[in-house]
Amino acid sequence: NKFNLDMRITKYNTLKWILTFINPLIISITYIIVTNVESIVLGSIVGFLIMILLVYSSYEIIGRLLKRKEERKNV
C-alpha cells in the first residue's frame, strides 16, 4: 500500500517469489546474530530490533525496486 503498486503491471507471482526468498534470509540473519549473544534477555531485545530493521529495510527496497520497474513499463 505504501508504494501504490499497480498489481496489473506488477505480477503477484513476482512479488510472491521475491518475498519467498527474502523472508527466510531475514530469519536466518536474525538467528545467527541472536545465537552469538550470551544473555537471553539481551538476545531477545537484539533479535527483535534486528528483525524489525531487516523487515522494514528489505521491504522498503523491494517496494522501491518494483515501483521503479512499474514506472519503466508505463513509459
PDB file of N, H, CA, C and O in Angstrom:
ATOM      1  N   ASN A   1       0.815  -1.200   0.000  1.00  0.00           N
ATOM      2  CA  ASN A   1       0.000   0.000   0.000  1.00  0.00           C
ATOM      3  C   ASN A   1       0.852   1.254   0.000  1.00  0.00           C
ATOM      4  O   ASN A   1       0.458   2.267  -0.578  1.00  0.00           O
ATOM      5  N   LYS A   2       1.997   1.205   0.629  1.00  0.00           N
ATOM      6  H   LYS A   2       2.316   0.382   1.099  1.00  0.00           H
ATOM      7  CA  LYS A   2       2.841   2.385   0.739  1.00  0.00           C
ATOM      8  C   LYS A   2       3.292   2.892  -0.626  1.00  0.00           C
ATOM      9  O   LYS A   2       3.358   4.102  -0.844  1.00  0.00           O
ATOM     10  N   PHE A   3       3.598   1.995  -1.532  1.00  0.00           N
ATOM     11  H   PHE A   3       3.544   1.012  -1.355  1.00  0.00           H
ATOM     12  CA  PHE A   3       4.125   2.379  -2.836  1.00  0.00           C
ATOM     13  C   PHE A   3       3.054   2.416  -3.917  1.00  0.00           C
ATOM     14  O   PHE A   3       3.349   2.771  -5.058  1.00  0.00           O
ATOM     15  N   ASN A   4       1.822   2.058  -3.585  1.00  0.00           N
ATOM     16  H   ASN A   4       1.582   1.769  -2.659  1.00  0.00           H
ATOM     17  CA  ASN A   4       0.705   2.051  -4.536  1.00  0.00           C
ATOM     18  C   ASN A   4       1.059   1.291  -5.812  1.00  0.00           C
ATOM     19  O   ASN A   4       0.915   1.809  -6.920  1.00  0.00           O
ATOM     20  N   LEU A   5       1.520   0.064  -5.639  1.00  0.00           N
ATOM     21  H   LEU A   5       1.636  -0.357  -4.739  1.00  0.00           H
ATOM     22  CA  LEU A   5       1.880  -0.747  -6.793  1.00  0.00           C
ATOM     23  C   LEU A   5       0.622  -1.151  -7.552  1.00  0.00           C
ATOM     24  O   LEU A   5      -0.383  -1.538  -6.956  1.00  0.00           O
ATOM     25  N   ASP A   6       0.695  -1.057  -8.858  1.00  0.00           N
ATOM     26  H   ASP A   6       1.512  -0.744  -9.343  1.00  0.00           H
ATOM     27  CA  ASP A   6      -0.411  -1.480  -9.704  1.00  0.00           C
ATOM     28  C   ASP A   6      -0.251  -2.981  -9.935  1.00  0.00           C
ATOM     29  O   ASP A   6       0.672  -3.411 -10.626  1.00  0.00           O
ATOM     30  N   MET A   7      -1.135  -3.763  -9.365  1.00  0.00           N
ATOM     31  H   MET A   7      -1.885  -3.414  -8.803  1.00  0.00           H
ATOM     32  CA  MET A   7      -0.999  -5.223  -9.436  1.00  0.00           C
ATOM     33  C   MET A   7      -1.319  -5.766 -10.828  1.00  0.00           C
ATOM     34  O   MET A   7      -1.117  -6.951 -11.093  1.00  0.00           O
ATOM     35  N   ARG A   8      -1.815  -4.909 -11.710  1.00  0.00           N
ATOM     36  H   ARG A   8      -1.980  -3.947 -11.494  1.00  0.00           H
ATOM     37  CA  ARG A   8      -1.996  -5.354 -13.104  1.00  0.00           C
ATOM     38  C   ARG A   8      -0.648  -5.376 -13.814  1.00  0.00           C
ATOM     39  O   ARG A   8      -0.427  -6.193 -14.709  1.00  0.00           O
ATOM     40  N   ILE A   9       0.259  -4.476 -13.414  1.00  0.00           N
ATOM     41  H   ILE A   9       0.080  -3.813 -12.687  1.00  0.00           H
ATOM     42  CA  ILE A   9       1.591  -4.414 -14.026  1.00  0.00           C
ATOM     43  C   ILE A   9       2.569  -5.299 -13.253  1.00  0.00           C
ATOM     44  O   ILE A   9       3.298  -6.094 -13.847  1.00  0.00           O
ATOM     45  N   THR A  10       2.580  -5.159 -11.929  1.00  0.00           N
ATOM     46  H   THR A  10       1.988  -4.513 -11.447  1.00  0.00           H
ATOM     47  CA  THR A  10       3.438  -5.984 -11.083  1.00  0.00           C
ATOM     48  C   THR A  10       2.715  -7.295 -10.817  1.00  0.00           C
ATOM     49  O   THR A  10       1.686  -7.320 -10.141  1.00  0.00           O
ATOM     50  N   LYS A  11       3.244  -8.358 -11.338  1.00  0.00           N
ATOM     51  H   LYS A  11       4.080  -8.338 -11.887  1.00  0.00           H
ATOM     52  CA  LYS A  11       2.575  -9.651 -11.213  1.00  0.00           C
ATOM     53  C   LYS A  11       2.669 -10.169  -9.780  1.00  0.00           C
ATOM     54  O   LYS A  11       3.683  -9.995  -9.105  1.00  0.00           O
ATOM     55  N   TYR A  12       1.600 -10.804  -9.336  1.00  0.00           N
ATOM     56  H   TYR A  12       0.776 -10.945  -9.884  1.00  0.00           H
ATOM     57  CA  TYR A  12       1.554 -11.366  -7.987  1.00  0.00           C
ATOM     58  C   TYR A  12       2.626 -12.430  -7.807  1.00  0.00           C
ATOM     59  O   TYR A  12       3.235 -12.516  -6.741  1.00  0.00           O
ATOM     60  N   ASN A  13       2.864 -13.240  -8.829  1.00  0.00           N
ATOM     61  H   ASN A  13       2.369 -13.170  -9.695  1.00  0.00           H
ATOM     62  CA  ASN A  13       3.880 -14.293  -8.731  1.00  0.00           C
ATOM     63  C   ASN A  13       5.272 -13.722  -8.521  1.00  0.00           C
ATOM     64  O   ASN A  13       6.072 -14.298  -7.785  1.00  0.00           O
ATOM     65  N   THR A  14       5.570 -12.603  -9.156  1.00  0.00           N
ATOM     66  H   THR A  14       4.920 -12.134  -9.754  1.00  0.00           H
ATOM     67  CA  THR A  14       6.865 -11.952  -8.962  1.00  0.00           C
ATOM     68  C   THR A  14       7.038 -11.536  -7.515  1.00  0.00           C
ATOM     69  O   THR A  14       8.074 -11.799  -6.905  1.00  0.00           O
ATOM     70  N   LEU A  15       6.030 -10.890  -6.969  1.00  0.00           N
ATOM     71  H   LEU A  15       5.188 -10.676  -7.464  1.00  0.00           H
ATOM     72  CA  LEU A  15       6.072 -10.456  -5.578  1.00  0.00           C
ATOM     73  C   LEU A  15       6.177 -11.652  -4.633  1.00  0.00           C
ATOM     74  O   LEU A  15       6.908 -11.613  -3.644  1.00  0.00           O
ATOM     75  N   LYS A  16       5.446 -12.702  -4.949  1.00  0.00           N
ATOM     76  H   LYS A  16       4.852 -12.733  -5.754  1.00  0.00           H
ATOM     77  CA  LYS A  16       5.470 -13.907  -4.116  1.00  0.00           C
ATOM     78  C   LYS A  16       6.861 -14.547  -4.109  1.00  0.00           C
ATOM     79  O   LYS A  16       7.332 -14.965  -3.051  1.00  0.00           O
ATOM     80  N   TRP A  17       7.516 -14.632  -5.243  1.00  0.00           N
ATOM     81  H   TRP A  17       7.134 -14.293  -6.103  1.00  0.00           H
ATOM     82  CA  TRP A  17       8.838 -15.247  -5.315  1.00  0.00           C
ATOM     83  C   TRP A  17       9.889 -14.415  -4.613  1.00  0.00           C
ATOM     84  O   TRP A  17      10.779 -14.957  -3.957  1.00  0.00           O
ATOM     85  N   ILE A  18       9.794 -13.104  -4.744  1.00  0.00           N
ATOM     86  H   ILE A  18       9.071 -12.664  -5.276  1.00  0.00           H
ATOM     87  CA  ILE A  18      10.756 -12.234  -4.063  1.00  0.00           C
ATOM     88  C   ILE A  18      10.625 -12.396  -2.554  1.00  0.00           C
ATOM     89  O   ILE A  18      11.628 -12.544  -1.856  1.00  0.00           O
ATOM     90  N   LEU A  19       9.405 -12.368  -2.054  1.00  0.00           N
ATOM     91  H   LEU A  19       8.591 -12.247  -2.621  1.00  0.00           H
ATOM     92  CA  LEU A  19       9.191 -12.497  -0.611  1.00  0.00           C
ATOM     93  C   LEU A  19       9.539 -13.893  -0.105  1.00  0.00           C
ATOM     94  O   LEU A  19       9.937 -14.055   1.048  1.00  0.00           O
ATOM     95  N   THR A  20       9.391 -14.891  -0.955  1.00  0.00           N
ATOM     96  H   THR A  20       9.068 -14.759  -1.892  1.00  0.00           H
ATOM     97  CA  THR A  20       9.753 -16.258  -0.569  1.00  0.00           C
ATOM     98  C   THR A  20      11.248 -16.373  -0.300  1.00  0.00           C
ATOM     99  O   THR A  20      11.661 -17.157   0.555  1.00  0.00           O
ATOM    100  N   PHE A  21      12.051 -15.617  -1.003  1.00  0.00           N
ATOM    101  H   PHE A  21      11.716 -14.980  -1.697  1.00  0.00           H
ATOM    102  CA  PHE A  21      13.494 -15.659  -0.777  1.00  0.00           C
ATOM    103  C   PHE A  21      13.958 -14.686   0.309  1.00  0.00           C
ATOM    104  O   PHE A  21      14.940 -14.956   1.000  1.00  0.00           O
ATOM    105  N   ILE A  22      13.269 -13.573   0.460  1.00  0.00           N
ATOM    106  H   ILE A  22      12.472 -13.354  -0.102  1.00  0.00           H
ATOM    107  CA  ILE A  22      13.694 -12.556   1.423  1.00  0.00           C
ATOM    108  C   ILE A  22      13.364 -12.964   2.861  1.00  0.00           C
ATOM    109  O   ILE A  22      14.198 -12.789   3.748  1.00  0.00           O
ATOM    110  N   ASN A  23      12.176 -13.500   3.109  1.00  0.00           N
ATOM    111  H   ASN A  23      11.498 -13.643   2.388  1.00  0.00           H
ATOM    112  CA  ASN A  23      11.756 -13.816   4.476  1.00  0.00           C
ATOM    113  C   ASN A  23      12.671 -14.828   5.173  1.00  0.00           C
ATOM    114  O   ASN A  23      13.058 -14.582   6.315  1.00  0.00           O
ATOM    115  N   PRO A  24      13.036 -15.949   4.548  1.00  0.00           N
ATOM    116  CA  PRO A  24      13.987 -16.853   5.222  1.00  0.00           C
ATOM    117  C   PRO A  24      15.360 -16.225   5.444  1.00  0.00           C
ATOM    118  O   PRO A  24      16.042 -16.544   6.418  1.00  0.00           O
ATOM    119  N   LEU A  25      15.765 -15.331   4.542  1.00  0.00           N
ATOM    120  H   LEU A  25      15.211 -15.071   3.751  1.00  0.00           H
ATOM    121  CA  LEU A  25      17.032 -14.638   4.723  1.00  0.00           C
ATOM    122  C   LEU A  25      16.991 -13.756   5.966  1.00  0.00           C
ATOM    123  O   LEU A  25      17.962 -13.702   6.721  1.00  0.00           O
ATOM    124  N   ILE A  26      15.882 -13.070   6.180  1.00  0.00           N
ATOM    125  H   ILE A  26      15.093 -13.114   5.566  1.00  0.00           H
ATOM    126  CA  ILE A  26      15.711 -12.230   7.367  1.00  0.00           C
ATOM    127  C   ILE A  26      15.754 -13.082   8.633  1.00  0.00           C
ATOM    128  O   ILE A  26      16.416 -12.722   9.607  1.00  0.00           O
ATOM    129  N   ILE A  27      15.055 -14.193   8.618  1.00  0.00           N
ATOM    130  H   ILE A  27      14.517 -14.485   7.827  1.00  0.00           H
ATOM    131  CA  ILE A  27      15.003 -15.069   9.787  1.00  0.00           C
ATOM    132  C   ILE A  27      16.380 -15.661  10.085  1.00  0.00           C
ATOM    133  O   ILE A  27      16.787 -15.727  11.245  1.00  0.00           O
ATOM    134  N   SER A  28      17.091 -16.088   9.056  1.00  0.00           N
ATOM    135  H   SER A  28      16.760 -16.035   8.114  1.00  0.00           H
ATOM    136  CA  SER A  28      18.397 -16.706   9.293  1.00  0.00           C
ATOM    137  C   SER A  28      19.434 -15.692   9.778  1.00  0.00           C
ATOM    138  O   SER A  28      20.251 -16.017  10.640  1.00  0.00           O
ATOM    139  N   ILE A  29      19.415 -14.485   9.247  1.00  0.00           N
ATOM    140  H   ILE A  29      18.751 -14.221   8.547  1.00  0.00           H
ATOM    141  CA  ILE A  29      20.344 -13.455   9.721  1.00  0.00           C
ATOM    142  C   ILE A  29      20.061 -13.125  11.186  1.00  0.00           C
ATOM    143  O   ILE A  29      20.984 -12.989  11.989  1.00  0.00           O
ATOM    144  N   THR A  30      18.786 -13.000  11.523  1.00  0.00           N
ATOM    145  H   THR A  30      18.036 -13.111  10.871  1.00  0.00           H
ATOM    146  CA  THR A  30      18.418 -12.714  12.912  1.00  0.00           C
ATOM    147  C   THR A  30      18.861 -13.854  13.832  1.00  0.00           C
ATOM    148  O   THR A  30      19.379 -13.605  14.920  1.00  0.00           O
ATOM    149  N   TYR A  31      18.661 -15.085  13.405  1.00  0.00           N
ATOM    150  H   TYR A  31      18.239 -15.287  12.521  1.00  0.00           H
ATOM    151  CA  TYR A  31      19.052 -16.245  14.210  1.00  0.00           C
ATOM    152  C   TYR A  31      20.561 -16.272  14.445  1.00  0.00           C
ATOM    153  O   TYR A  31      21.014 -16.534  15.559  1.00  0.00           O
ATOM    154  N   ILE A  32      21.327 -16.004  13.406  1.00  0.00           N
ATOM    155  H   ILE A  32      20.959 -15.792  12.501  1.00  0.00           H
ATOM    156  CA  ILE A  32      22.782 -16.021  13.534  1.00  0.00           C
ATOM    157  C   ILE A  32      23.251 -14.962  14.533  1.00  0.00           C
ATOM    158  O   ILE A  32      24.139 -15.217  15.346  1.00  0.00           O
ATOM    159  N   ILE A  33      22.654 -13.788  14.466  1.00  0.00           N
ATOM    160  H   ILE A  33      21.933 -13.581  13.805  1.00  0.00           H
ATOM    161  CA  ILE A  33      23.053 -12.715  15.382  1.00  0.00           C
ATOM    162  C   ILE A  33      22.644 -13.042  16.814  1.00  0.00           C
ATOM    163  O   ILE A  33      23.421 -12.831  17.744  1.00  0.00           O
ATOM    164  N   VAL A  34      21.422 -13.558  16.997  1.00  0.00           N
ATOM    165  H   VAL A  34      20.790 -13.729  16.241  1.00  0.00           H
ATOM    166  CA  VAL A  34      20.922 -13.840  18.354  1.00  0.00           C
ATOM    167  C   VAL A  34      21.704 -14.972  19.012  1.00  0.00           C
ATOM    168  O   VAL A  34      21.939 -14.927  20.219  1.00  0.00           O
ATOM    169  N   THR A  35      22.106 -15.973  18.257  1.00  0.00           N
ATOM    170  H   THR A  35      21.915 -16.010  17.276  1.00  0.00           H
ATOM    171  CA  THR A  35      22.847 -17.086  18.856  1.00  0.00           C
ATOM    172  C   THR A  35      24.237 -16.676  19.329  1.00  0.00           C
ATOM    173  O   THR A  35      24.840 -17.369  20.148  1.00  0.00           O
ATOM    174  N   ASN A  36      24.745 -15.570  18.829  1.00  0.00           N
ATOM    175  H   ASN A  36      24.255 -15.007  18.163  1.00  0.00           H
ATOM    176  CA  ASN A  36      26.054 -15.091  19.265  1.00  0.00           C
ATOM    177  C   ASN A  36      25.987 -14.192  20.497  1.00  0.00           C
ATOM    178  O   ASN A  36      27.025 -13.773  21.010  1.00  0.00           O
ATOM    179  N   VAL A  37      24.787 -13.892  20.976  1.00  0.00           N
ATOM    180  H   VAL A  37      23.943 -14.232  20.560  1.00  0.00           H
ATOM    181  CA  VAL A  37      24.616 -13.060  22.167  1.00  0.00           C
ATOM    182  C   VAL A  37      24.503 -13.989  23.379  1.00  0.00           C
ATOM    183  O   VAL A  37      23.754 -14.966  23.351  1.00  0.00           O
ATOM    184  N   GLU A  38      25.245 -13.680  24.435  1.00  0.00           N
ATOM    185  H   GLU A  38      25.854 -12.886  24.458  1.00  0.00           H
ATOM    186  CA  GLU A  38      25.297 -14.541  25.622  1.00  0.00           C
ATOM    187  C   GLU A  38      24.008 -14.499  26.439  1.00  0.00           C
ATOM    188  O   GLU A  38      23.493 -15.551  26.817  1.00  0.00           O
ATOM    189  N   SER A  39      23.486 -13.331  26.715  1.00  0.00           N
ATOM    190  H   SER A  39      23.905 -12.477  26.407  1.00  0.00           H
ATOM    191  CA  SER A  39      22.331 -13.155  27.589  1.00  0.00           C
ATOM    192  C   SER A  39      21.026 -13.426  26.838  1.00  0.00           C
ATOM    193  O   SER A  39      20.874 -13.028  25.683  1.00  0.00           O
ATOM    194  N   ILE A  40      20.091 -14.102  27.496  1.00  0.00           N
ATOM    195  H   ILE A  40      20.214 -14.426  28.435  1.00  0.00           H
ATOM    196  CA  ILE A  40      18.795 -14.410  26.881  1.00  0.00           C
ATOM    197  C   ILE A  40      17.969 -13.146  26.693  1.00  0.00           C
ATOM    198  O   ILE A  40      17.351 -12.950  25.647  1.00  0.00           O
ATOM    199  N   VAL A  41      17.962 -12.301  27.700  1.00  0.00           N
ATOM    200  H   VAL A  41      18.464 -12.460  28.550  1.00  0.00           H
ATOM    201  CA  VAL A  41      17.173 -11.065  27.621  1.00  0.00           C
ATOM    202  C   VAL A  41      17.751 -10.132  26.550  1.00  0.00           C
ATOM    203  O   VAL A  41      17.016  -9.604  25.715  1.00  0.00           O
ATOM    204  N   LEU A  42      19.055  -9.938  26.584  1.00  0.00           N
ATOM    205  H   LEU A  42      19.651 -10.367  27.262  1.00  0.00           H
ATOM    206  CA  LEU A  42      19.704  -9.092  25.593  1.00  0.00           C
ATOM    207  C   LEU A  42      19.542  -9.684  24.191  1.00  0.00           C
ATOM    208  O   LEU A  42      19.341  -8.949  23.224  1.00  0.00           O
ATOM    209  N   GLY A  43      19.628 -10.997  24.086  1.00  0.00           N
ATOM    210  H   GLY A  43      19.791 -11.593  24.872  1.00  0.00           H
ATOM    211  CA  GLY A  43      19.436 -11.662  22.800  1.00  0.00           C
ATOM    212  C   GLY A  43      18.043 -11.453  22.247  1.00  0.00           C
ATOM    213  O   GLY A  43      17.867 -11.260  21.044  1.00  0.00           O
ATOM    214  N   SER A  44      17.043 -11.490  23.132  1.00  0.00           N
ATOM    215  H   SER A  44      17.186 -11.646  24.109  1.00  0.00           H
ATOM    216  CA  SER A  44      15.667 -11.260  22.694  1.00  0.00           C
ATOM    217  C   SER A  44      15.462  -9.832  22.211  1.00  0.00           C
ATOM    218  O   SER A  44      14.807  -9.592  21.197  1.00  0.00           O
ATOM    219  N   ILE A  45      16.032  -8.892  22.951  1.00  0.00           N
ATOM    220  H   ILE A  45      16.564  -9.087  23.775  1.00  0.00           H
ATOM    221  CA  ILE A  45      15.894  -7.483  22.558  1.00  0.00           C
ATOM    222  C   ILE A  45      16.624  -7.224  21.241  1.00  0.00           C
ATOM    223  O   ILE A  45      16.080  -6.589  20.337  1.00  0.00           O
ATOM    224  N   VAL A  46      17.844  -7.713  21.141  1.00  0.00           N
ATOM    225  H   VAL A  46      18.286  -8.228  21.876  1.00  0.00           H
ATOM    226  CA  VAL A  46      18.622  -7.534  19.907  1.00  0.00           C
ATOM    227  C   VAL A  46      17.926  -8.232  18.743  1.00  0.00           C
ATOM    228  O   VAL A  46      17.850  -7.675  17.647  1.00  0.00           O
ATOM    229  N   GLY A  47      17.425  -9.426  18.961  1.00  0.00           N
ATOM    230  H   GLY A  47      17.487  -9.878  19.851  1.00  0.00           H
ATOM    231  CA  GLY A  47      16.723 -10.159  17.910  1.00  0.00           C
ATOM    232  C   GLY A  47      15.494  -9.420  17.414  1.00  0.00           C
ATOM    233  O   GLY A  47      15.241  -9.352  16.211  1.00  0.00           O
ATOM    234  N   PHE A  48      14.734  -8.868  18.348  1.00  0.00           N
ATOM    235  H   PHE A  48      14.940  -8.923  19.325  1.00  0.00           H
ATOM    236  CA  PHE A  48      13.542  -8.115  17.970  1.00  0.00           C
ATOM    237  C   PHE A  48      13.917  -6.884  17.150  1.00  0.00           C
ATOM    238  O   PHE A  48      13.299  -6.610  16.122  1.00  0.00           O
ATOM    239  N   LEU A  49      14.920  -6.149  17.599  1.00  0.00           N
ATOM    240  H   LEU A  49      15.422  -6.372  18.435  1.00  0.00           H
ATOM    241  CA  LEU A  49      15.333  -4.946  16.880  1.00  0.00           C
ATOM    242  C   LEU A  49      15.900  -5.270  15.497  1.00  0.00           C
ATOM    243  O   LEU A  49      15.587  -4.592  14.518  1.00  0.00           O
ATOM    244  N   ILE A  50      16.727  -6.297  15.424  1.00  0.00           N
ATOM    245  H   ILE A  50      16.981  -6.848  16.219  1.00  0.00           H
ATOM    246  CA  ILE A  50      17.306  -6.700  14.140  1.00  0.00           C
ATOM    247  C   ILE A  50      16.206  -7.151  13.182  1.00  0.00           C
ATOM    248  O   ILE A  50      16.228  -6.807  12.000  1.00  0.00           O
ATOM    249  N   MET A  51      15.250  -7.915  13.690  1.00  0.00           N
ATOM    250  H   MET A  51      15.232  -8.194  14.650  1.00  0.00           H
ATOM    251  CA  MET A  51      14.150  -8.398  12.846  1.00  0.00           C
ATOM    252  C   MET A  51      13.345  -7.228  12.286  1.00  0.00           C
ATOM    253  O   MET A  51      13.044  -7.196  11.093  1.00  0.00           O
ATOM    254  N   ILE A  52      12.999  -6.272  13.139  1.00  0.00           N
ATOM    255  H   ILE A  52      13.244  -6.299  14.108  1.00  0.00           H
ATOM    256  CA  ILE A  52      12.226  -5.115  12.687  1.00  0.00           C
ATOM    257  C   ILE A  52      13.005  -4.317  11.644  1.00  0.00           C
ATOM    258  O   ILE A  52      12.452  -3.926  10.616  1.00  0.00           O
ATOM    259  N   LEU A  53      14.287  -4.077  11.911  1.00  0.00           N
ATOM    260  H   LEU A  53      14.736  -4.395  12.746  1.00  0.00           H
ATOM    261  CA  LEU A  53      15.106  -3.313  10.964  1.00  0.00           C
ATOM    262  C   LEU A  53      15.253  -4.029   9.620  1.00  0.00           C
ATOM    263  O   LEU A  53      15.160  -3.398   8.567  1.00  0.00           O
ATOM    264  N   LEU A  54      15.479  -5.329   9.652  1.00  0.00           N
ATOM    265  H   LEU A  54      15.554  -5.842  10.508  1.00  0.00           H
ATOM    266  CA  LEU A  54      15.635  -6.080   8.404  1.00  0.00           C
ATOM    267  C   LEU A  54      14.341  -6.140   7.604  1.00  0.00           C
ATOM    268  O   LEU A  54      14.354  -5.991   6.382  1.00  0.00           O
ATOM    269  N   VAL A  55      13.226  -6.357   8.291  1.00  0.00           N
ATOM    270  H   VAL A  55      13.216  -6.478   9.284  1.00  0.00           H
ATOM    271  CA  VAL A  55      11.938  -6.418   7.587  1.00  0.00           C
ATOM    272  C   VAL A  55      11.630  -5.073   6.950  1.00  0.00           C
ATOM    273  O   VAL A  55      11.272  -5.006   5.774  1.00  0.00           O
ATOM    274  N   TYR A  56      11.768  -4.013   7.715  1.00  0.00           N
ATOM    275  H   TYR A  56      12.060  -4.067   8.670  1.00  0.00           H
ATOM    276  CA  TYR A  56      11.440  -2.693   7.174  1.00  0.00           C
ATOM    277  C   TYR A  56      12.361  -2.325   6.011  1.00  0.00           C
ATOM    278  O   TYR A  56      11.894  -1.875   4.965  1.00  0.00           O
ATOM    279  N   SER A  57      13.658  -2.516   6.192  1.00  0.00           N
ATOM    280  H   SER A  57      14.038  -2.882   7.042  1.00  0.00           H
ATOM    281  CA  SER A  57      14.591  -2.107   5.141  1.00  0.00           C
ATOM    282  C   SER A  57      14.461  -2.968   3.886  1.00  0.00           C
ATOM    283  O   SER A  57      14.495  -2.443   2.773  1.00  0.00           O
ATOM    284  N   SER A  58      14.316  -4.264   4.047  1.00  0.00           N
ATOM    285  H   SER A  58      14.289  -4.691   4.951  1.00  0.00           H
ATOM    286  CA  SER A  58      14.214  -5.113   2.857  1.00  0.00           C
ATOM    287  C   SER A  58      12.897  -4.896   2.119  1.00  0.00           C
ATOM    288  O   SER A  58      12.883  -4.889   0.888  1.00  0.00           O
ATOM    289  N   TYR A  59      11.795  -4.719   2.836  1.00  0.00           N
ATOM    290  H   TYR A  59      11.807  -4.725   3.836  1.00  0.00           H
ATOM    291  CA  TYR A  59      10.522  -4.453   2.164  1.00  0.00           C
ATOM    292  C   TYR A  59      10.525  -3.077   1.516  1.00  0.00           C
ATOM    293  O   TYR A  59       9.900  -2.877   0.475  1.00  0.00           O
ATOM    294  N   GLU A  60      11.225  -2.132   2.127  1.00  0.00           N
ATOM    295  H   GLU A  60      11.732  -2.295   2.973  1.00  0.00           H
ATOM    296  CA  GLU A  60      11.358  -0.795   1.539  1.00  0.00           C
ATOM    297  C   GLU A  60      12.115  -0.885   0.216  1.00  0.00           C
ATOM    298  O   GLU A  60      11.708  -0.282  -0.777  1.00  0.00           O
ATOM    299  N   ILE A  61      13.200  -1.627   0.205  1.00  0.00           N
ATOM    300  H   ILE A  61      13.530  -2.117   1.013  1.00  0.00           H
ATOM    301  CA  ILE A  61      13.996  -1.788  -1.012  1.00  0.00           C
ATOM    302  C   ILE A  61      13.191  -2.504  -2.091  1.00  0.00           C
ATOM    303  O   ILE A  61      13.203  -2.091  -3.250  1.00  0.00           O
ATOM    304  N   ILE A  62      12.500  -3.565  -1.721  1.00  0.00           N
ATOM    305  H   ILE A  62      12.491  -3.901  -0.779  1.00  0.00           H
ATOM    306  CA  ILE A  62      11.680  -4.309  -2.681  1.00  0.00           C
ATOM    307  C   ILE A  62      10.596  -3.408  -3.260  1.00  0.00           C
ATOM    308  O   ILE A  62      10.367  -3.412  -4.470  1.00  0.00           O
ATOM    309  N   GLY A  63       9.930  -2.639  -2.409  1.00  0.00           N
ATOM    310  H   GLY A  63      10.115  -2.636  -1.427  1.00  0.00           H
ATOM    311  CA  GLY A  63       8.878  -1.746  -2.874  1.00  0.00           C
ATOM    312  C   GLY A  63       9.393  -0.701  -3.838  1.00  0.00           C
ATOM    313  O   GLY A  63       8.761  -0.425  -4.858  1.00  0.00           O
ATOM    314  N   ARG A  64      10.537  -0.118  -3.522  1.00  0.00           N
ATOM    315  H   ARG A  64      11.050  -0.343  -2.694  1.00  0.00           H
ATOM    316  CA  ARG A  64      11.109   0.900  -4.410  1.00  0.00           C
ATOM    317  C   ARG A  64      11.536   0.310  -5.741  1.00  0.00           C
ATOM    318  O   ARG A  64      11.326   0.921  -6.789  1.00  0.00           O
ATOM    319  N   LEU A  65      12.140  -0.885  -5.708  1.00  0.00           N
ATOM    320  H   LEU A  65      12.311  -1.382  -4.856  1.00  0.00           H
ATOM    321  CA  LEU A  65      12.556  -1.524  -6.956  1.00  0.00           C
ATOM    322  C   LEU A  65      11.353  -1.877  -7.832  1.00  0.00           C
ATOM    323  O   LEU A  65      11.376  -1.656  -9.043  1.00  0.00           O
ATOM    324  N   LEU A  66      10.313  -2.420  -7.222  1.00  0.00           N
ATOM    325  H   LEU A  66      10.294  -2.599  -6.238  1.00  0.00           H
ATOM    326  CA  LEU A  66       9.128  -2.779  -8.002  1.00  0.00           C
ATOM    327  C   LEU A  66       8.416  -1.540  -8.535  1.00  0.00           C
ATOM    328  O   LEU A  66       7.887  -1.563  -9.646  1.00  0.00           O
ATOM    329  N   LYS A  67       8.397  -0.471  -7.763  1.00  0.00           N
ATOM    330  H   LYS A  67       8.827  -0.452  -6.860  1.00  0.00           H
ATOM    331  CA  LYS A  67       7.778   0.772  -8.223  1.00  0.00           C
ATOM    332  C   LYS A  67       8.560   1.349  -9.398  1.00  0.00           C
ATOM    333  O   LYS A  67       7.966   1.818 -10.369  1.00  0.00           O
ATOM    334  N   ARG A  68       9.889   1.315  -9.314  1.00  0.00           N
ATOM    335  H   ARG A  68      10.371   0.933  -8.526  1.00  0.00           H
ATOM    336  CA  ARG A  68      10.725   1.813 -10.409  1.00  0.00           C
ATOM    337  C   ARG A  68      10.512   0.959 -11.670  1.00  0.00           C
ATOM    338  O   ARG A  68      10.439   1.484 -12.781  1.00  0.00           O
ATOM    339  N   LYS A  69      10.414  -0.350 -11.482  1.00  0.00           N
ATOM    340  H   LYS A  69      10.474  -0.777 -10.580  1.00  0.00           H
ATOM    341  CA  LYS A  69      10.187  -1.256 -12.611  1.00  0.00           C
ATOM    342  C   LYS A  69       8.809  -1.000 -13.225  1.00  0.00           C
ATOM    343  O   LYS A  69       8.652  -1.035 -14.445  1.00  0.00           O
ATOM    344  N   GLU A  70       7.824  -0.745 -12.382  1.00  0.00           N
ATOM    345  H   GLU A  70       7.952  -0.716 -11.391  1.00  0.00           H
ATOM    346  CA  GLU A  70       6.475  -0.457 -12.839  1.00  0.00           C
ATOM    347  C   GLU A  70       6.421   0.853 -13.633  1.00  0.00           C
ATOM    348  O   GLU A  70       5.719   0.938 -14.641  1.00  0.00           O
ATOM    349  N   GLU A  71       7.154   1.865 -13.186  1.00  0.00           N
ATOM    350  H   GLU A  71       7.724   1.796 -12.368  1.00  0.00           H
ATOM    351  CA  GLU A  71       7.172   3.146 -13.893  1.00  0.00           C
ATOM    352  C   GLU A  71       7.840   3.032 -15.244  1.00  0.00           C
ATOM    353  O   GLU A  71       7.439   3.713 -16.187  1.00  0.00           O
ATOM    354  N   ARG A  72       8.851   2.187 -15.362  1.00  0.00           N
ATOM    355  H   ARG A  72       9.177   1.634 -14.596  1.00  0.00           H
ATOM    356  CA  ARG A  72       9.524   1.988 -16.659  1.00  0.00           C
ATOM    357  C   ARG A  72       8.610   1.318 -17.672  1.00  0.00           C
ATOM    358  O   ARG A  72       8.701   1.589 -18.869  1.00  0.00           O
ATOM    359  N   LYS A  73       7.719   0.435 -17.193  1.00  0.00           N
ATOM    360  H   LYS A  73       7.645   0.215 -16.220  1.00  0.00           H
ATOM    361  CA  LYS A  73       6.809  -0.246 -18.115  1.00  0.00           C
ATOM    362  C   LYS A  73       5.735   0.691 -18.641  1.00  0.00           C
ATOM    363  O   LYS A  73       5.211   0.474 -19.734  1.00  0.00           O
ATOM    364  N   ASN A  74       5.396   1.736 -17.880  1.00  0.00           N
ATOM    365  H   ASN A  74       5.821   1.912 -16.992  1.00  0.00           H
ATOM    366  CA  ASN A  74       4.368   2.679 -18.314  1.00  0.00           C
ATOM    367  C   ASN A  74       4.884   3.665 -19.349  1.00  0.00           C
ATOM    368  O   ASN A  74       4.096   4.264 -20.082  1.00  0.00           O
ATOM    369  N   VAL A  75       6.194   3.840 -19.417  1.00  0.00           N
ATOM    370  H   VAL A  75       6.834   3.354 -18.822  1.00  0.00           H
ATOM    371  CA  VAL A  75       6.757   4.852 -20.320  1.00  0.00           C
ATOM    372  C   VAL A  75       6.767   4.358 -21.729  1.00  0.00           C
ATOM    373  O   VAL A  75       7.205   5.073 -22.631  1.00  0.00           O
TER     374      VAL A  75
END
